Amino acid sequence: MAKTMKEFPEVSVKEIHSLFLKLADTFRPEDTVHIYVDGASRGNPGDAGIGVVITTEDGKILKALGKYIGKTTNNVAEYQALITALGEAKSLGGTEIKIFADSELMVKQIKGEYKVKSAGLLPRYQEAKTLLMKFSKYDIIHIKREKNAEADRLANQAIDMKAR
């Protein structure tokens, strides 16, 4: 049987407003997020996937994804993982980011330590740099592959799922 408004006690506008303010506090975006990215390619070029893990500073996972991206090179996959991650971090409300990647080439190119010589990578590099400028602060750090295991797993899982 349907209930009518008369069967519920009255609630003041002030009480409703207070409840919404309390709820809003629980949905605050993270200011600083950590981003782990990896691209994988089986063959160079070959079937490729990306893995992205976005966490709070204390390690709580906000987003994890793996995606098959077709046939491409490993370096293109690394950049595509970064580009995807930056879009996801922005949509989560992150304003400051720390990016962790096991691609020394990509990290050093983003930092300006290496030039981008590959015509195939240049548009992706430019897109990544443009997206990075949308954050108030960013850092990109090269890490060992073992410390990027979850992003690597997601990238390879995406390739495996496509192969089925």
C-alpha positions as CSV (number, residue, x, y, z in Angstrom):
1,M,0.0,0.0,0.0
2,A,1.3,3.4,-0.9
3,K,2.2,5.8,1.9
4,T,1.1,9.4,1.8
5,M,2.9,12.5,3.1
6,K,0.5,12.7,6.0
7,E,1.9,9.4,7.4
8,F,5.4,11.0,7.7
9,P,6.4,13.5,10.4
10,E,7.2,16.9,9.2
11,V,10.8,17.8,8.7
12,S,11.9,21.4,8.6
13,V,13.8,22.9,5.7
14,K,16.7,23.6,8.1
15,E,16.9,19.9,9.0
16,I,17.0,18.9,5.4
17,H,19.6,21.5,4.6
18,S,21.7,20.2,7.5
19,L,21.4,16.7,6.2
20,F,22.5,17.7,2.7
21,L,25.6,19.5,4.1
22,K,26.6,16.4,6.1
23,L,26.2,14.2,3.0
24,A,28.1,16.7,0.8
25,D,31.1,16.4,3.2
26,T,31.3,12.7,2.5
27,F,31.5,13.2,-1.3
28,R,34.4,15.7,-1.3
29,P,36.8,15.1,-4.1
30,E,40.4,14.3,-3.3
31,D,42.7,17.2,-3.7
32,T,45.8,15.1,-4.2
33,V,45.7,11.8,-5.9
34,H,48.3,9.2,-6.8
35,I,48.1,7.8,-10.3
36,Y,49.8,4.5,-11.4
37,V,49.9,4.0,-15.2
38,D,51.2,1.2,-17.4
39,G,50.9,0.3,-21.0
40,A,51.5,-3.2,-22.4
41,S,52.0,-4.5,-26.0
42,R,52.5,-8.1,-27.1
43,G,54.6,-7.5,-30.1
44,N,55.9,-4.1,-31.1
45,P,53.4,-3.2,-32.5
46,G,51.0,-5.8,-31.2
47,D,47.8,-6.2,-29.2
48,A,48.0,-3.5,-26.5
49,G,46.3,-2.6,-23.3
50,I,46.5,0.1,-20.6
51,G,46.2,-0.1,-16.9
52,V,45.3,2.8,-14.6
53,V,45.1,2.9,-10.8
54,I,44.1,6.1,-9.0
55,T,44.4,6.3,-5.2
56,T,44.2,8.7,-2.4
57,E,47.5,9.7,-0.7
58,D,46.9,7.0,1.9
59,G,46.3,4.3,-0.7
60,K,42.5,4.1,-0.9
61,I,41.6,3.1,-4.5
62,L,39.4,5.6,-6.2
63,K,39.5,4.1,-9.7
64,A,41.1,1.1,-11.3
65,L,40.7,0.3,-15.0
66,G,42.2,-1.8,-17.8
67,K,41.3,-1.3,-21.4
68,Y,42.3,-2.9,-24.7
69,I,43.5,-0.3,-27.2
70,G,44.1,-2.3,-30.3
71,K,47.4,-2.9,-32.0
72,T,50.1,-0.4,-31.2
73,T,53.6,-0.1,-29.7
74,N,54.4,-0.3,-26.1
75,N,55.4,3.4,-25.9
76,V,52.1,4.5,-27.5
77,A,50.3,2.3,-24.9
78,E,52.3,4.0,-22.1
79,Y,51.2,7.4,-23.3
80,Q,47.6,6.3,-23.8
81,A,47.5,5.0,-20.2
82,L,48.8,8.4,-19.0
83,I,46.2,10.4,-21.1
84,T,43.4,8.2,-19.9
85,A,44.5,8.5,-16.3
86,L,44.7,12.2,-16.4
87,G,41.1,12.4,-17.7
88,E,39.9,10.1,-15.0
89,A,41.8,12.0,-12.3
90,K,40.3,15.3,-13.4
91,S,36.8,13.8,-13.4
92,L,37.4,12.7,-9.8
93,G,38.1,16.2,-8.8
94,G,41.9,15.9,-8.3
95,T,43.8,19.2,-8.4
96,E,47.2,17.9,-7.5
97,I,48.6,14.7,-8.8
98,K,51.6,12.4,-8.5
99,I,52.0,10.0,-11.4
100,F,54.0,6.8,-11.0
101,A,55.1,4.9,-14.2
102,D,57.7,2.3,-15.0
103,S,58.3,3.7,-18.5
104,E,61.6,5.6,-18.1
105,L,61.3,7.0,-21.6
106,M,57.8,8.5,-21.0
107,V,58.7,9.9,-17.6
108,K,61.9,11.6,-18.9
109,Q,60.1,13.0,-21.9
110,I,57.3,14.5,-19.8
111,K,60.0,16.0,-17.5
112,G,61.8,17.5,-20.5
113,E,65.0,15.4,-19.9
114,Y,64.6,13.5,-23.2
115,K,63.3,15.0,-26.5
116,V,60.4,13.3,-28.2
117,K,61.9,12.1,-31.5
118,S,59.2,9.7,-32.6
119,A,56.5,11.2,-34.9
120,G,54.1,8.6,-33.6
121,L,54.6,9.7,-29.9
122,L,54.6,13.5,-30.5
123,P,50.8,14.0,-30.6
124,R,50.3,11.9,-27.5
125,Y,53.1,13.7,-25.7
126,Q,51.5,17.1,-26.6
127,E,48.1,15.8,-25.5
128,A,49.5,14.6,-22.2
129,K,51.3,17.9,-21.6
130,T,48.1,19.9,-22.3
131,L,46.1,17.7,-19.9
132,L,48.8,18.1,-17.2
133,M,48.4,21.9,-17.4
134,K,44.8,21.5,-16.1
135,F,46.1,20.5,-12.7
136,S,47.4,23.0,-10.2
137,K,50.4,20.8,-9.5
138,Y,51.9,17.6,-10.8
139,D,54.9,15.3,-10.5
140,I,55.8,12.3,-12.5
141,I,58.1,9.7,-11.0
142,H,59.8,6.7,-12.5
143,I,59.3,3.5,-10.4
144,K,60.4,0.0,-10.8
145,R,58.1,-2.4,-12.5
146,E,57.5,-4.4,-9.3
147,K,56.0,-1.2,-7.7
148,N,53.6,-0.9,-10.6
149,A,52.2,-4.4,-10.5
150,E,48.5,-3.5,-10.3
151,A,48.5,-1.2,-13.3
152,D,50.6,-3.8,-15.2
153,R,48.1,-6.5,-14.3
154,L,45.2,-4.4,-15.5
155,A,46.9,-3.7,-18.8
156,N,47.7,-7.3,-19.5
157,Q,44.3,-8.5,-18.3
158,A,42.7,-6.1,-20.9
159,I,44.8,-7.8,-23.6
160,D,43.9,-11.2,-22.4
161,M,40.2,-10.4,-22.4
162,K,40.4,-9.2,-26.0
163,A,42.3,-12.4,-27.0
164,R,39.3,-14.6,-25.9
